[in-house]
Amino acid sequence: MKTVDIGKRISDIRLRIGKNTVPRDFGFPCFPLYCYYPTDVPYVPQDSIRIRRMIWNFKYDRNYISAAEHSRAVRFFVPKVVETLSLILCDGLKDCVLMCIPAKTVQGNELRWKDFSNAVCEESGMEDGYGYVSILCEGTQKHLHIGRGRDVVLSFDRDAIEGKHIVVCDDICSYGKTMKNFYRRLLENGANDCLGITLGITTHALQQMEPMIFYRDYFGFQ
């Protein structure tokens, strides 16, 4: 694997991001692995339905998802995340910190992200930033709360974040508001630069190619 300067690599990606619609520009480059088709999208292929179910299992609503189903989803997504980030960042990956956008509750966040973050970092060589952000006040889901729901309140460990290159990870991204807000908070706490990755991106029209496949061709540049 070619040695790269991680800061320059992210800058190069920023320059290229505007030329394509697959990586998303949320003020920083963000790379979804798969298209996430909501259930109201017709004629979704079986492979995409399987991915949708795998993302549900990863999110781990314990009212509907078993621990075994969540564990299988983690084992499915970990190598996909590492493969994609290694392709994009080359060996600069080892100079990055992985930080996952927390779930709404302390318990839900630990169940969803702790093992995943640890596994990705063990396999990739990234620094595990799971503990660099904590939940001060739990949020509520919109569909469980009258009105818009309550946003989770987060606290960031500035000493751990300052000067670092951060890889921000989320499960599903729709419009990028959560990613943008998290990115802003990281910059406020001294992060050097950021790159995002999501397991899925909400898509309402069928696509010819999954984003992850596209990256294998496009981000082969060195």
Buried (B, 14 or more C-beta within 10 A) or exposed (E): EEEBEBEEBBEBBBEEBEEEEBBBEBBBBBBBBBBBBEEEBEEBEEEBEEBBEBBBBBBBEEEEBEEEBBBBBBEBBBEBBBBBBBBBBBBBBBBBBBBBBBBBBBEBBBBBBBBBBBBBBEBBEBBBBBEBBBBEEBBBEEEEEEEEBBEBEBEBEEEBBEEBBBBBBBBBBBEBEBBBBBBEBBBEBBBBBBBBBBBBBBBEEEBEEBBBEBBEEBBEEE
